[in-house]
């Protein structure tokens, strides 16, 4: 009877030891991931490339991104931003909110470069006096760019980012030549959590 009890307890003990080791490993990995993540609220400027130096085409935008270390020299980012503008003497209100994902190569902690893809939702709200129907379109785009993170405190850095955006068909996301549709630059705070 004693040998039966020992055999019954052994699998339970073994499971507790293995479970505890797995829990400790998950906590260690979770702490590492959590300390590598940052949230980046930002304010930016977007401007078409082919605007013949007309500064009135530049638009202010606001954004929010979550960035984290995937490997020692590779960061991943998911971001969203919002901008709006009035056209046709106020008869058209255009709003755009892109959702992007990026991979950034970071050879040193304060410098990164890379690219990614995004889905650009654009809503056209026409004045109710016009016989046009409001419309929302989704376009696919890719981007290349980079940035700097200038440390202010151990948990906060100033983030300066710039990118060129290429609007493309989803079947052919990689541009064949350098011909961006617009550029965007932003200034934000990278807050580690």
N, C-alpha and C positions, 0 to 999 in steps of 0.2 A: 504494500500500500504506500509506503514511503517513497519508493522508486517511481510510482505513478504520479505522486504529487510533484516530485522534482521535474519529471518530464513535462508535466502540465505547466509548471511555473517557468521553465526555461524558455519556451517560445514567447511568453508574455514579456519576460525580462529582455529578451533579445529584441522584441518589437519596440519596447520602450527605449532601449539604447539606440537603436537605429532611428527611431522617430525623433529622439532628442538631437542626434547628430544632424539629421536633415533639417530640423527646425533651426539649429544654430547656423548651419550653412545658409539657409534662406535669410536669416536675420543679417548675417555678414554681407551677403550679396545685396540685400535691400538697403542697408546703410551705405554701401558703396554707390549704388545707383542713386539713392536719394541725395547724397552729397555732390554728385556730379550733375544733377539737374538744375536748370535755371529757368526762370520765367522772364520774358523780355517785353515789357510794354514800350511802345515807341511812337514817335511822330515822324512823318516822312513827307517827301515831295516826289511826285510822279510827273513825268513830262514826256510827251511823244518825241521820238528822235527826229522826225522829219517836219518840224514845226517852223523852220526858217528863222530861228532865234527869236521867236515870239514868246516872251516870258509870261504872257497872260495864259498860255496853255498849261503852265505848271499848276498842279493841284496838290493841296495838303491832304494827307491821309493819317489815320491812326491805326495802330496795329498791336497785336499781341502774339507772341511766339513762346513755345516751350522747346527748350534745347537741352540735350543731354549727351554725355559721352557714351558712344557705342563701343569704341576701342580706345586705346591710349591716344592715338592721333586722329580719331575720326568722331565727329559730332553729328547727331541727327537733329532735325528741327521740323516741327509742325507749326505753321503760323496762319494767321488770318488778319486781314486788314479791311479798312472801309474808307471809301472816299466818295464824294458827291460833287456835282457841278450843275449849273443851270445853263441851258443853251436856248437858242432861238428866242431871244428877248424874254426869257422866263417862261416860255410855253412848253419847255421840255426840261424835266429834272432827271439827270442820269446818276444812278448810284451803282457803284461796283464794289464787290467784296470778294477778293480772291482768297482761296484756301490753298496753301502751298506746303510741299514737303521738300526738304533739302538735305543733302549730305555735304558736310564741310570738312575738309582736310585741315587739320590744325597742327602744323609742324612744331609750333611753339604755342604755349597756352594763350597768348594775347593776339594771335594772328590766325585767320582762317580764310579759305577760299574753296569754291566748289560750285555746285549747282543743284538743280532739282526741277520739279514739275509742279503745275498748279491748275486748278479749275477756277476760272474767272467768271463769276456770275455778274451779269450786267442787267439792271432794270431800267427801262425807259418809261417814265411817268409823264404822260402828255396832259396838258391843261384840258379841263373838262369841256372847254369851248371848242376844242379841235375835234374833227371827226376821226381821230386816230385812237386805236386801242392800245392800252398799256401792254408792255411786252417785257419778258425776262429771257435772256439768252445765257447759255453756258458755253464757254469756249475753253479749249485746252491750250496751255502754254508751257514753255520750258524757260529756265533762267540760268545764267551764270553770274558769278559775282564773288564777293568776299567782304571781309570786315576786320575791324580791330576791337578788342576789348581792353579798355584802359582801366586797371584796378583803382578803385577809390578806397574801399575797405576790404577785409577778407571775404565779405559776403556780397559786395555790390561792385559792379564795373559799369563804366560808360561804354555802350555798344554803338559803334558807327558801322553801318552796313550799306553796301551799294550793289545793285544788280541790273543787268540788262535782261529784258523779257522778250521772248520770241513767241508770238501767237502762232500755233501750228495745228494741223489736224492731228488727232490722237493716234492715227495709224503711222504717222511720220514725225515723232516728237523731236528728233535731233535735227537742228538746222544744218543745211548744206553749205551755207556761207554766213558770214557775220553781217546780218541785216536785222537788227532788233526793231521791234515795234515801239517800245518805250523803255526808259530807264527809271529807276526809282532809287532813292537813297533815304536812309532813316537814321535817327538818333534816338537811342533808348537807354534803359537801365537794365542790365543783366543782374537779376537778383537770384542768388543761389538759395536753394531750399533742400 
